[in-house]
Amino acid sequence: MRLGISTACFYPQPVEQTIDRIAALEFNLIEIFFNTESEYDPSFLKKLRRAAERNEIEILSIHPYTSLMEGMLLFSNYERRTQDGFNQYRKYMHAAAFLGAKYMTFHGERFMSQDTVFDHMERTYEIYHQLCRMAKEEGITLTQENVAWCKSREPEYLRLLAEHIPELRYTLDIKQANRSGQHWAAYLDIMKSRLRNIHINDYDPAHSCLLPGEGSLNYEVFLDALKQYGYDRQMLIEVYSSNFSSDNQIQHAKRFLMKQISC
């Protein structure tokens, strides 16, 4: 099992500056969380790739800043916007491939109410099929993340995606499961062998997101469950900058996770 970290942990530090910082923390595997449209410009992508290569860091995945708007961009009834959304996400996938990433993390439709979770599912399947085809053409894989404020918060919604979109893969996020009021196992039991990435974090009754080792997550049970599904890829630390006050805390979390993984 490999261990990495997301650049999102250091927001709002400019993303290109986080790479040297991550290298100083002795991580060599990252997810790039883009924060604005200009960061997809070819000149900027070249800067990111050079920084990663200089520090011998592998960019595993990318996370578009437009994840907040994916429902509006791709799943509305306004066909022209949907086509523009596909074009926009094609550019993001091309950027991922340029950086050598394997995956693009996807949120999908926003959760509006329990009554609307399963609206227009046939159209939803069509959109996912198209996104997965585009990703394959660019040489990457689309991974659906469970997100508390999206339809993907509902295990049954993810089960339907898994049933109808066999080419879709998944990212499991522990804090988002907790914020959804769900146990992480409810999502893992659906993602199963299609799981490709994990955003690892911790929590306790008073805090929905903490650095690994600072909360109440039972890592022995969690890692045993991953073994049952044959998952031995990587975990990426993903918390918010408000969850720590110094990089020493991240180093401690890294040591904690390495010990858990090696047990």
C-alpha positions in Angstrom: 0.0 0.0 0.0 1.4 3.4 -1.0 0.8 6.6 0.9 0.4 10.0 -0.7 -1.3 13.4 -0.1 -3.5 15.9 -1.9 -2.5 19.4 -2.6 -5.9 20.4 -1.3 -4.5 20.0 2.2 -2.6 23.3 1.7 -5.3 25.5 0.2 -5.1 28.4 -0.4 -1.4 28.1 -1.0 -0.8 28.2 -4.8 -0.9 24.7 -6.1 2.5 24.9 -7.7 4.1 25.9 -4.4 2.6 22.9 -2.6 4.8 20.5 -4.6 8.1 21.6 -3.0 6.3 21.6 0.4 5.1 18.0 -0.2 8.5 16.9 -1.3 9.9 18.3 2.0 7.4 16.1 3.8 8.9 13.2 1.9 5.7 12.2 0.0 6.2 11.0 -3.6 2.6 10.5 -4.6 0.0 13.3 -4.9 -3.4 14.3 -6.2 -3.5 17.8 -7.8 -6.5 19.8 -6.8 -6.9 22.5 -9.3 -8.3 25.8 -8.0 -9.1 27.9 -11.1 -9.3 27.7 -14.9 -6.0 29.3 -15.7 -4.2 26.4 -14.0 -5.2 24.2 -17.0 -3.2 26.4 -19.4 -0.4 24.4 -21.1 2.3 26.7 -19.8 1.1 26.2 -16.2 0.7 22.4 -16.7 4.3 22.3 -17.9 5.4 24.2 -14.7 3.5 21.6 -12.6 5.0 18.7 -14.4 8.6 20.1 -14.1 8.1 20.6 -10.4 6.8 17.1 -9.9 9.7 15.6 -12.0 12.3 17.7 -10.2 11.0 16.3 -6.8 10.5 12.8 -8.1 6.8 13.0 -7.3 4.1 11.0 -9.1 0.9 12.8 -9.9 -1.7 10.0 -9.4 -4.9 11.9 -10.0 -6.5 15.3 -10.5 -9.5 17.0 -9.0 -11.3 19.7 -11.0 -12.3 22.9 -9.2 -15.6 22.7 -11.1 -16.7 19.7 -9.1 -19.0 22.2 -7.3 -20.8 22.7 -10.6 -20.8 19.3 -12.3 -24.6 18.9 -11.9 -25.3 22.1 -13.7 -22.5 21.7 -16.3 -23.2 18.1 -17.3 -26.6 16.9 -16.0 -29.1 19.6 -16.8 -31.7 19.7 -19.5 -29.9 22.5 -21.3 -28.2 20.5 -24.1 -25.8 23.3 -25.3 -24.4 23.6 -21.7 -24.0 19.9 -21.5 -22.0 19.8 -24.7 -19.9 22.7 -23.5 -19.4 20.8 -20.2 -18.1 17.8 -22.1 -15.7 20.0 -24.0 -14.5 21.5 -20.7 -14.0 18.1 -19.0 -12.2 16.8 -22.1 -9.7 19.6 -21.5 -9.3 18.5 -17.8 -8.8 14.9 -18.8 -6.2 15.9 -21.4 -4.5 17.9 -18.6 -4.5 14.8 -16.4 -2.9 12.7 -19.1 -0.3 15.4 -19.7 0.7 15.3 -16.1 0.9 11.5 -16.1 -2.1 11.0 -13.9 -4.2 7.8 -14.0 -7.4 9.2 -12.6 -9.8 12.1 -12.5 -11.9 12.5 -9.3 -15.6 13.2 -10.0 -18.4 14.4 -7.8 -21.4 14.5 -10.1 -24.9 15.8 -9.4 -25.7 17.8 -6.3 -28.1 16.4 -3.7 -31.2 18.6 -3.6 -33.6 16.4 -1.7 -34.3 12.8 -1.0 -37.2 12.9 -3.4 -35.0 13.8 -6.4 -32.0 11.5 -5.9 -33.2 9.0 -8.5 -34.7 11.5 -11.1 -33.8 11.0 -14.8 -31.5 8.1 -14.1 -31.4 7.0 -17.8 -30.0 10.4 -18.8 -27.5 10.1 -15.9 -26.3 6.8 -17.2 -25.8 8.3 -20.6 -23.7 11.1 -19.2 -21.5 8.8 -17.2 -21.0 6.5 -20.2 -19.9 9.5 -22.3 -17.5 10.7 -19.6 -16.0 7.3 -19.1 -15.5 7.0 -22.9 -13.8 10.4 -23.0 -11.5 9.5 -20.1 -10.5 6.2 -21.8 -9.7 8.1 -25.0 -7.4 10.4 -23.0 -5.7 7.4 -21.4 -7.1 8.0 -17.9 -10.0 6.6 -15.7 -12.9 8.5 -14.2 -13.4 7.8 -10.5 -16.6 8.6 -8.7 -16.2 9.9 -5.2 -18.7 9.6 -2.4 -19.6 13.2 -1.5 -21.9 14.4 1.3 -23.5 17.2 -0.6 -23.9 15.2 -3.8 -26.2 12.4 -4.9 -23.2 10.1 -4.4 -23.9 10.4 -0.7 -26.6 7.8 -1.1 -25.2 4.2 -1.3 -28.2 3.1 -3.4 -27.4 5.8 -6.0 -23.8 4.5 -6.2 -25.2 0.9 -6.4 -27.2 1.9 -9.4 -24.2 3.5 -11.0 -22.1 0.4 -10.4 -24.8 -1.7 -11.9 -25.4 0.4 -15.1 -21.9 1.9 -15.6 -19.5 -1.1 -15.3 -16.6 0.9 -16.7 -16.9 3.5 -13.8 -14.3 3.3 -11.0 -14.4 4.9 -7.5 -12.6 7.0 -4.9 -13.6 6.4 -1.3 -13.5 9.5 1.0 -13.7 8.7 4.7 -14.7 12.2 5.9 -17.4 12.5 3.3 -18.9 9.2 4.4 -18.9 10.4 8.0 -20.5 13.7 6.9 -23.2 11.8 5.0 -24.1 9.9 8.2 -22.9 6.7 6.6 -20.3 4.2 7.7 -17.5 3.9 5.2 -18.3 0.2 4.8 -21.6 1.1 3.1 -19.6 2.6 0.2 -16.8 0.1 0.2 -19.3 -2.8 -0.2 -20.5 -1.2 -3.4 -17.2 0.0 -4.8 -15.5 -3.4 -4.1 -12.9 -4.3 -6.7 -13.6 -1.1 -8.7 -12.1 1.0 -5.9 -9.1 2.9 -7.3 -8.2 5.6 -4.8 -8.8 6.5 -1.1 -8.9 9.9 0.5 -7.9 9.0 4.0 -8.8 11.2 7.0 -10.1 10.8 10.5 -13.0 12.1 12.6 -14.5 12.0 16.0 -18.0 12.9 17.4 -17.1 16.6 17.5 -15.0 16.9 14.3 -16.0 15.6 10.8 -12.4 15.9 9.5 -9.1 15.3 11.2 -5.7 14.2 10.3 -5.2 10.4 10.4 -4.5 9.2 13.9 -6.2 12.2 15.6 -9.8 10.7 15.6 -11.7 7.6 16.3 -11.5 5.7 13.0 -10.7 2.0 13.6 -7.8 1.5 11.2 -7.4 -2.2 11.9 -11.0 -2.9 10.8 -10.7 -0.5 7.8 -7.5 -2.1 6.5 -8.8 -5.6 7.0 -11.9 -4.6 4.9 -9.6 -3.3 2.2 -7.7 -6.6 2.2 -11.0 -8.5 1.8 -11.6 -6.8 -1.5 -8.0 -7.1 -2.6 -7.3 -3.4 -2.4 -3.5 -2.7 -2.2 -3.1 0.5 -4.2 -2.7 3.8 -2.3 -4.2 6.1 0.2 -3.9 9.9 -0.1 -4.2 12.1 3.0 -6.8 14.8 2.2 -7.8 17.2 5.0 -8.4 21.0 5.1 -5.6 23.4 6.1 -7.8 24.3 9.1 -7.3 20.8 10.4 -3.6 21.3 11.3 -1.4 24.1 12.5 2.0 22.8 11.4 3.5 20.4 8.9 4.8 18.4 11.9 1.2 17.2 12.4 1.2 15.9 8.8 4.5 14.1 9.4 3.0 12.5 12.5 0.0 11.4 10.5 2.2 9.9 7.9 4.2 8.0 10.4 1.0 6.8 12.0 -0.4 5.5 8.7 2.9 3.9 7.7 2.8 2.0 11.0 -0.8 0.9 10.4 -0.1 -0.2 6.9 2.9 -2.3 7.9 1.1 -4.2 10.6 
